[in-house]
Amino acid sequence: MAGSENVYIAEDGTIKAADAKVKVPVREQDPKIRATNFDEVCYGYNQEEAIAEASRCLNCKNAKCIAGCPVEIDIPAFIQQVKNGEFAKAYETISSSSALPAICGRVCPQETQCEGVWIRGMKGDAISIGKLERFVADWAKEQNIKPLSCTLKNGHKVAVIGSGPAGLTCAGDLARIGYDVTIFEALHKPGGVLLYGIPEFRLPKDAVVAPEIENVMDMGVKIETNTIIGKSVYIDELFEEGYEAVFIGSGAGLPVFMGIPGENANGVFSANEYLTRNNLMKAFRDDYDTPIKCGKKVVVVGGGNVAMDATRTALRLGSEVHIVYRRTEAELPARVEEVGHAKEEGVIFDLLTNPVEILTDDDQWVKGIKCIRMELGEPDASGRRRPIPVEGSEFEIDCDIVIMALGTSPNPLISSTTEGLDTNKKKCIIADEADGKTSKEGVFAGGDAVTGAATVILAMGAGKDAAKGIDEYIRNRSK
C-alpha cells in the first residue's frame, strides 16, 4: 500500500500503526539538502500515516490533553474523526476552537502542552497531535473547506490592534459570534510574528500563513494595514469612531541587548531585525533587493526558538554558525525538535559560554566575540540552575556577524499614548489573565504585549479569552 512502512491494514479493514507504542514518524527533507534551501523541512503525514497515528489514541475518558491546549481544542474528538477518515468533521472540530490550525500544527510546542500530558505518553510515545492537526488543516485547504462563520451580525463594533496570533484569534472568535471586527496592523502586510519572525522553512508564508489569514477575513474580519496605533490613530479616537471595545494584541517587537562593550558595532543584529529582513522583506531571495550581510562566520547569542530560527536562517545563507548559550543543552528553552534540526544541519553549539565583549576592527566592524566559560550553580528564580563565570576562562571566537537573540519586550508607543492604561516595570500592559481586561474601560489586551515574548499558541489562548471577555462586557453594557 502507499504510505509508511510503519502502518498496516487490520482484519477489519482499518489502518493501524505497526507498533502502537511508537508514533508514526514524519517525513522530512534530508538535513544536508535542507540546510541549503528555505523549503519547508517537514513534509507532514499523508492520509494513511495520519489514520495510523490516530489509531494509537486510547480515547481515554479523562482527556487531559484538552486542558493542556491553550485554545481548548476537543483533541480526542478530532483524532477519532481522523481515525475514521472523517477529515472534514475533524477540521470542523478543530476550527471551532482554533483560527490558525495549519500554523499551530507546525509551530505550537505540543510536547510541553497537549502531548506532554497525554496518557499514551506514559505507555509509549505520545500521539503526534500537532502533526495530525497540521494534516487536517492542510487537507481542508486542499479541499477548499472553510471554517464556519456567522451570517447574522449583532450590530456591535470591536477594534483589534495587531494581526499576529493574538489579534487574529480574538478577531476570528468575535466575528464567529456576530461582531463587526476591524484589525489595525502597523506593517504593510498582516500576520505579525507569523510573517516577520518565523522562517519560511518552518512556516511557509504563501502556502500556510496567507490562507489562514484569508479564512479569518472570510468570517467578515476587516484588516487595515499601515496603521500605527498611537501615531496614525489613538485608542480614544477608536471609541469616538463607534468601536465599543478595543483589544490590544500588538506583540513584543522591541529587542533586548546585553549591554556589553562593542554591541553597537557594525555587524551586530538583533534577531528581530535579522529575521524581519529575511522573512518579511525576503532577503534570502535573489529577486528581492533587501540588503543583508550574510557573514562567513556568525555567532548567535541565546538558546530559545528565536535563536534557533536566526541560526538556521544564517546557515542557509551560507554562513558557518555558532550558538553561544550560557547554560547546558538540558536548559535550552527552544523546542527539542528545533534543537535537533539545527544540530542535523550543522550548527555548532558552544554551551556553558557567555559573551563579555564584541571585538571590532579599526572601522568598527565585528571581528570576533570574547566569551567566558560558565558552570551551573544553584537554581535561580526561573527554576533553572544559575550560570556562574569560571574565573580566568576567557577566550575568543572569530566571527564577522553577531545576532542577539535574547528576547523582546513590548513597544511602549501604545501605552505611552493612551491615558489610563497601566503597565508594569517591563512596559508590559497589565491585563486580567482570565478575560484580558485592562485598567482602561473597554480596553482589553493579551499575548506578548501583556506577557512579553512567549509562544504563538499562548498568544492565541489570550486572544480567545479576551474575545469571551469582550463579548461579556458588550452584552452587559447593552442590557
C-alpha positions as CSV (number, residue, x, y, z in Angstrom):
1,M,0.0,0.0,0.0
2,A,1.0,3.6,-0.4
3,G,2.4,5.3,2.8
4,S,4.7,4.4,5.6
5,E,6.2,1.0,6.4
6,N,5.0,1.7,10.0
7,V,1.3,1.1,9.1
8,Y,-0.7,-2.0,8.1
9,I,-4.3,-2.9,7.3
10,A,-6.0,-4.8,10.1
11,E,-8.6,-7.6,9.5
12,D,-11.4,-5.2,9.9
13,G,-10.0,-3.0,7.1
14,T,-8.8,-0.2,9.3
15,I,-5.3,1.2,9.0
16,K,-3.1,0.7,12.1
17,A,0.3,1.7,13.4
18,A,2.7,-1.3,13.3
19,D,3.6,-0.6,16.9
20,A,1.0,1.2,19.0
21,K,3.7,2.3,21.4
22,V,5.7,4.1,18.8
23,K,4.5,7.2,16.9
24,V,4.4,7.1,13.1
25,P,7.5,9.1,12.0
26,V,7.0,12.2,9.9
27,R,8.9,12.5,6.7
28,E,11.4,15.4,6.4
29,Q,13.9,16.9,3.9
30,D,17.4,15.4,4.2
31,P,19.4,17.6,6.5
32,K,22.3,18.2,4.0
33,I,19.8,19.3,1.4
34,R,17.5,21.4,3.5
35,A,20.5,23.3,5.0
36,T,20.9,24.9,1.6
37,N,17.3,25.9,0.9
38,F,14.3,27.7,2.5
39,D,11.7,25.0,1.6
40,E,9.7,23.6,4.5
41,V,11.7,21.0,6.5
42,C,8.8,18.7,7.5
43,Y,6.5,17.1,4.8
44,G,3.8,16.1,7.3
45,Y,1.6,13.0,7.2
46,N,-0.2,11.5,4.3
47,Q,-3.7,10.1,4.8
48,E,-2.5,6.6,5.6
49,E,0.0,7.8,8.1
50,A,-2.5,10.2,9.7
51,I,-5.0,7.4,10.2
52,A,-2.4,5.1,11.5
53,E,-1.2,7.6,14.0
54,A,-4.7,8.5,15.1
55,S,-5.4,4.8,15.6
56,R,-2.9,4.8,18.5
57,C,-5.2,7.1,20.6
58,L,-6.6,5.4,23.7
59,N,-9.7,7.6,23.6
60,C,-9.5,7.9,27.4
61,K,-12.4,9.2,29.4
62,N,-10.4,11.8,31.4
63,A,-8.8,13.6,28.4
64,K,-6.0,15.7,30.0
65,C,-4.9,16.8,26.5
66,I,-7.7,19.3,26.2
67,A,-6.7,21.1,29.4
68,G,-3.1,21.1,28.1
69,C,-4.3,23.1,25.0
70,P,-4.4,26.9,25.5
71,V,-7.3,27.2,23.0
72,E,-9.1,24.0,24.3
73,I,-9.4,22.1,21.1
74,D,-11.5,18.9,21.6
75,I,-8.5,16.8,20.8
76,P,-9.9,13.3,21.4
77,A,-12.9,14.1,19.1
78,F,-10.8,15.3,16.2
79,I,-8.4,12.4,16.5
80,Q,-11.2,9.8,16.4
81,Q,-12.6,11.6,13.4
82,V,-9.2,11.3,11.7
83,K,-9.0,7.6,12.7
84,N,-12.4,7.1,10.9
85,G,-11.3,9.0,7.8
86,E,-13.8,11.8,8.6
87,F,-11.3,14.6,7.8
88,A,-14.0,17.3,7.2
89,K,-15.5,16.7,10.6
90,A,-12.1,16.8,12.1
91,Y,-11.5,20.2,10.6
92,E,-14.9,21.4,11.8
93,T,-14.0,20.3,15.3
94,I,-10.5,22.0,15.3
95,S,-11.6,25.2,13.6
96,S,-14.4,25.7,16.1
97,S,-11.7,26.4,18.7
98,S,-8.7,27.5,16.7
99,A,-8.5,30.2,14.0
100,L,-5.0,29.1,12.9
101,P,-4.8,25.2,12.8
102,A,-2.3,24.9,10.0
103,I,0.0,27.3,11.8
104,C,-0.4,25.7,15.2
105,G,0.2,22.3,13.8
106,R,3.6,23.5,12.7
107,V,4.9,25.8,15.4
108,C,3.0,25.0,18.6
109,P,5.2,23.3,21.3
110,Q,2.8,20.4,21.7
111,E,5.5,18.4,23.5
112,T,5.1,20.6,26.6
113,Q,1.4,21.1,26.4
114,C,-1.2,18.7,25.0
115,E,1.3,15.9,24.1
116,G,3.1,16.4,27.4
117,V,0.1,15.4,29.5
118,W,-1.1,12.7,27.1
119,I,-1.8,9.4,28.9
120,R,-0.5,7.5,25.8
121,G,2.9,9.1,26.6
122,M,3.1,7.2,29.9
123,K,2.9,3.9,28.0
124,G,4.9,4.8,24.9
125,D,5.3,7.7,22.5
126,A,2.7,10.5,22.9
127,I,0.3,10.9,20.0
128,S,1.6,13.3,17.4
129,I,-1.2,15.8,18.0
130,G,0.5,18.7,16.2
131,K,1.2,16.6,13.1
132,L,-2.4,15.4,13.0
133,E,-3.7,19.0,13.4
134,R,-1.4,20.1,10.5
135,F,-2.6,17.2,8.3
136,V,-6.3,18.1,8.9
137,A,-5.8,21.8,8.2
138,D,-3.7,21.1,5.1
139,W,-6.3,18.6,3.8
140,A,-9.1,21.2,4.4
141,K,-7.2,23.8,2.4
142,E,-6.6,21.3,-0.5
143,Q,-10.4,20.6,-0.5
144,N,-11.2,24.4,-0.2
145,I,-13.1,23.8,3.0
146,K,-13.6,26.9,5.1
147,P,-14.3,27.3,8.9
148,L,-17.9,28.0,9.8
149,S,-18.8,31.7,10.1
150,C,-21.7,33.8,11.4
151,T,-24.2,35.1,8.9
152,L,-26.2,37.2,11.4
153,K,-24.3,40.3,12.7
154,N,-25.2,41.7,16.1
155,G,-24.5,45.4,15.3
156,H,-21.6,45.9,17.6
157,K,-18.1,47.0,16.5
158,V,-14.8,45.9,18.0
159,A,-11.3,47.1,17.1
160,V,-8.3,44.8,17.3
161,I,-4.7,46.2,17.4
162,G,-2.2,43.8,15.8
163,S,-2.7,41.0,13.3
164,G,-0.5,38.4,15.0
165,P,-1.8,35.2,16.6
166,A,-3.5,37.0,19.5
167,G,-5.2,39.6,17.3
168,L,-6.3,37.1,14.6
169,T,-7.7,34.7,17.2
170,C,-9.6,37.4,19.1
171,A,-11.0,38.8,15.8
172,G,-11.9,35.4,14.5
173,D,-13.7,34.4,17.6
174,L,-15.7,37.7,17.8
175,A,-16.6,37.6,14.1
176,R,-17.8,34.0,14.5
177,I,-20.4,35.2,17.0
178,G,-21.6,38.2,15.0
179,Y,-19.3,41.1,15.8
180,D,-18.1,43.7,13.2
181,V,-14.4,43.5,13.7
182,T,-11.6,45.6,12.2
183,I,-7.9,44.7,12.8
184,F,-5.4,47.6,12.7
185,E,-1.9,46.5,11.6
186,A,1.2,48.7,11.7
187,L,3.1,46.8,8.9
188,H,2.2,46.7,5.2
189,K,1.1,43.0,5.5
190,P,-0.9,41.2,8.1
191,G,0.4,38.3,10.2
192,G,2.6,39.9,12.8
193,V,5.3,37.5,14.2
194,L,3.9,34.7,11.9
195,L,5.1,36.8,9.0
196,Y,8.3,38.5,10.2
197,G,9.5,36.3,13.0
198,I,9.2,32.6,11.9
199,P,11.3,31.5,8.9
200,E,9.9,30.1,5.7
201,F,11.4,26.7,6.2
202,R,9.3,26.3,9.4
203,L,6.2,28.2,8.4
204,P,5.6,28.9,4.6
205,K,4.0,32.3,4.2
206,D,2.1,32.0,0.9
207,A,1.1,28.3,1.4
208,V,0.2,28.4,5.1
209,V,0.1,31.9,6.7
210,A,-1.8,33.7,3.9
211,P,-4.6,31.2,3.6
212,E,-5.1,31.1,7.4
213,I,-5.5,34.9,7.4
214,E,-7.8,34.7,4.5
215,N,-10.0,32.3,6.5
216,V,-10.3,34.9,9.3
217,M,-11.2,37.6,6.7
218,D,-13.8,35.3,5.2
219,M,-15.5,35.4,8.5
220,G,-16.0,39.1,7.9
221,V,-13.0,40.5,9.7
222,K,-11.5,43.6,8.0
223,I,-7.8,44.4,8.2
224,E,-6.3,47.9,7.8
225,T,-2.6,47.8,7.3
226,N,0.0,50.7,7.6
227,T,-1.9,51.9,10.6
228,I,0.2,52.6,13.7
229,I,-2.0,52.9,16.9
230,G,-0.5,55.7,19.0
231,K,0.6,57.6,15.9
232,S,-1.8,57.2,12.9
233,V,-4.7,57.0,15.3
234,Y,-5.2,56.8,19.1
235,I,-7.2,54.4,21.1
236,D,-9.5,57.1,22.3
237,E,-10.3,58.1,18.7
238,L,-11.3,54.5,18.0
239,F,-14.0,54.8,20.7
240,E,-15.1,58.1,19.1
241,E,-15.5,56.3,15.8
242,G,-18.0,53.9,17.3
243,Y,-15.9,50.9,18.4
244,E,-17.3,49.7,21.7
245,A,-14.2,47.7,22.8
246,V,-10.6,47.5,21.8
247,F,-8.2,44.5,22.0
248,I,-4.5,45.2,22.1
249,G,-2.5,42.3,20.6
250,S,0.4,44.3,19.4
251,G,3.1,41.8,20.4
252,A,6.6,42.4,21.7
253,G,8.9,43.6,19.0
254,L,11.4,45.7,20.9
255,P,14.7,43.7,21.1
256,V,16.7,43.1,24.2
257,F,20.5,43.5,24.3
258,M,23.2,42.5,26.8
259,G,24.8,45.9,27.3
260,I,28.3,44.6,26.7
261,P,31.1,46.6,25.1
262,G,31.0,46.6,21.3
263,E,27.3,45.9,21.0
264,N,26.8,48.9,18.7
265,A,29.4,47.7,16.2
266,N,28.7,47.2,12.5
267,G,27.6,43.6,12.0
268,V,25.6,43.3,15.2
269,F,22.0,42.5,14.6
270,S,19.0,41.9,16.9
271,A,17.4,38.6,15.9
272,N,14.2,40.6,15.3
273,E,15.8,42.7,12.6
274,Y,17.7,39.8,11.1
275,L,14.6,37.6,10.8
276,T,12.4,40.5,9.6
277,R,14.8,41.3,6.7
278,N,14.7,37.6,5.7
279,N,11.1,36.6,6.4
280,L,9.1,39.7,5.7
281,M,11.4,41.5,3.3
282,K,12.6,38.3,1.6
283,A,16.4,39.0,1.8
284,F,17.1,35.3,1.2
285,R,15.6,35.5,-2.4
286,D,17.6,36.7,-5.3
287,D,14.7,38.6,-6.8
288,Y,14.5,40.9,-3.8
289,D,16.8,43.8,-3.2
290,T,16.7,43.7,0.6
291,P,20.2,44.3,2.0
292,I,21.6,41.7,4.4
293,K,25.2,41.0,5.4
294,C,25.4,37.2,5.5
295,G,28.9,36.8,7.1
296,K,31.4,34.0,6.7
297,K,31.1,33.1,10.4
298,V,28.0,34.0,12.5
299,V,27.6,33.8,16.3
300,V,24.0,33.8,17.6
301,V,23.7,34.6,21.3
302,G,20.7,32.9,23.0
303,G,19.0,29.5,23.3
304,G,15.3,30.0,22.6
305,N,13.2,29.3,19.5
306,V,14.1,32.7,18.0
307,A,17.8,31.9,18.4
308,M,17.3,28.6,16.6
309,D,15.4,30.4,13.8
310,A,18.1,33.0,13.4
311,T,20.8,30.3,13.5
312,R,19.2,28.1,10.9
313,T,18.5,31.2,8.7
314,A,22.1,32.3,8.8
315,L,23.2,28.7,8.0
316,R,21.0,28.7,4.9
317,L,22.5,32.0,3.8
318,G,25.9,30.2,3.6
319,S,27.5,31.0,7.0
320,E,29.3,28.8,9.5
321,V,27.1,29.3,12.6
322,H,27.7,29.0,16.3
323,I,25.1,29.2,19.1
324,V,26.5,30.7,22.3
325,Y,24.4,29.8,25.3
326,R,25.4,30.2,29.0
327,R,23.7,27.0,30.3
328,T,23.7,23.4,29.1
329,E,21.6,21.7,26.4
330,A,19.3,20.4,29.1
331,E,18.3,24.1,29.9
332,L,17.9,25.3,26.3
333,P,14.4,26.9,26.2
334,A,14.0,26.1,22.5
335,R,11.9,23.2,21.3
336,V,13.7,19.9,21.3
337,E,12.7,19.4,17.7
338,E,14.2,22.7,16.6
339,V,17.5,22.0,18.5
340,G,17.7,18.6,16.8
341,H,17.1,20.1,13.4
342,A,19.8,22.7,14.0
343,K,22.3,20.0,15.0
344,E,21.5,17.8,12.0
345,E,22.0,20.8,9.7
346,G,25.5,21.5,11.1
347,V,25.0,24.3,13.6
348,I,27.8,24.4,16.3
349,F,26.7,24.7,19.9
350,D,29.1,26.5,22.3
351,L,27.4,25.8,25.6
352,L,28.2,27.0,29.1
353,T,29.6,30.1,27.3
354,N,28.7,33.7,27.9
355,P,29.7,36.8,25.8
356,V,31.5,39.6,27.6
357,E,32.6,41.8,24.7
358,I,32.2,42.1,21.0
359,L,35.6,42.7,19.3
360,T,35.9,45.1,16.4
361,D,38.4,46.3,13.8
362,D,39.6,49.9,13.3
363,D,36.5,50.6,11.2
364,Q,34.2,49.3,14.0
365,W,33.2,46.1,12.1
366,V,32.8,42.9,14.1
367,K,35.9,40.7,14.0
368,G,35.1,38.4,16.9
369,I,33.4,37.9,20.3
370,K,35.1,37.5,23.6
371,C,33.5,34.9,25.9
372,I,33.9,33.3,29.3
373,R,33.2,29.7,30.4
374,M,30.4,29.1,32.8
375,E,29.4,26.5,35.3
376,L,26.0,25.8,36.8
377,G,25.3,26.7,40.4
378,E,22.1,26.7,42.4
379,P,18.7,27.2,40.7
380,D,17.6,30.9,40.2
381,A,14.0,32.3,40.3
382,S,13.2,30.6,37.0
383,G,14.0,27.2,38.5
384,R,17.0,26.7,36.2
385,R,20.5,26.4,37.7
386,R,22.2,29.7,37.7
387,P,25.3,30.1,35.4
388,I,28.4,31.2,37.2
389,P,31.5,32.6,35.4
390,V,34.7,30.5,35.6
391,E,37.5,32.9,36.6
392,G,40.3,33.1,34.1
393,S,38.5,31.1,31.4
394,E,38.1,33.9,28.8
395,F,38.5,33.0,25.1
396,E,37.6,34.4,21.7
397,I,35.6,33.2,18.8
398,D,36.4,34.8,15.4
399,C,33.3,36.0,13.5
400,D,32.0,38.8,11.4
401,I,28.3,38.8,12.4
402,V,26.7,38.6,15.9
403,I,23.0,38.1,16.3
404,M,21.5,38.9,19.7
405,A,18.5,36.6,20.3
406,L,17.8,37.4,24.0
407,G,14.1,38.1,23.8
408,T,11.9,41.1,23.2
409,S,9.7,43.5,25.1
410,P,6.6,45.4,24.0
411,N,6.9,48.7,22.2
412,P,5.7,51.4,24.7
413,L,4.1,53.5,21.9
414,I,0.5,52.4,22.6
415,S,0.7,52.5,26.4
416,S,2.5,55.9,26.4
417,T,-0.1,57.5,24.2
418,T,-3.2,56.0,26.0
419,E,-4.3,57.7,29.2
420,G,-5.3,55.3,32.0
421,L,-3.6,52.2,30.6
422,D,-1.4,50.7,33.3
423,T,1.9,48.9,32.6
424,N,4.4,47.1,34.7
425,K,8.2,47.9,35.0
426,K,8.9,45.9,31.8
427,K,6.4,48.1,29.9
428,C,4.0,45.2,29.5
429,I,0.3,46.1,29.7
430,I,-1.3,44.9,32.8
431,A,-4.4,42.8,32.0
432,D,-6.5,40.2,33.7
433,E,-5.4,36.7,32.9
434,A,-8.9,35.4,32.7
435,D,-10.6,37.9,30.3
436,G,-7.9,40.4,29.2
437,K,-9.4,43.4,31.0
438,T,-7.0,46.3,31.5
439,S,-7.2,49.4,33.7
440,K,-8.9,51.4,31.0
441,E,-12.6,51.0,30.4
442,G,-13.4,49.0,27.3
443,V,-9.8,48.1,26.6
444,F,-8.6,44.5,26.6
445,A,-5.1,43.1,26.0
446,G,-3.4,39.8,25.6
447,G,-0.4,37.9,24.1
448,D,3.2,39.2,24.1
449,A,2.0,42.8,24.8
450,V,1.0,41.5,28.2
451,T,3.4,38.7,29.0
452,G,6.5,39.6,27.0
453,A,7.8,37.3,24.3
454,A,6.1,33.9,24.5
455,T,4.7,31.3,22.1
456,V,2.2,31.6,19.3
457,I,-0.3,29.3,21.0
458,L,-0.2,31.1,24.3
459,A,-0.9,34.4,22.4
460,M,-3.8,32.7,20.7
461,G,-5.1,31.4,24.1
462,A,-5.0,35.0,25.4
463,G,-6.8,36.3,22.3
464,K,-9.5,33.7,22.8
465,D,-10.0,34.6,26.5
466,A,-10.2,38.2,25.6
467,A,-12.8,37.6,23.0
468,K,-15.0,36.0,25.6
469,G,-14.3,38.9,28.0
470,I,-15.2,41.5,25.3
471,D,-18.4,39.7,24.4
472,E,-19.5,39.6,28.1
473,Y,-18.5,43.3,28.5
474,I,-20.5,44.5,25.5
475,R,-23.6,42.3,26.3
476,N,-23.6,43.7,29.9
477,R,-23.4,47.3,28.6
478,S,-26.3,46.6,26.2
479,K,-28.7,45.4,28.9
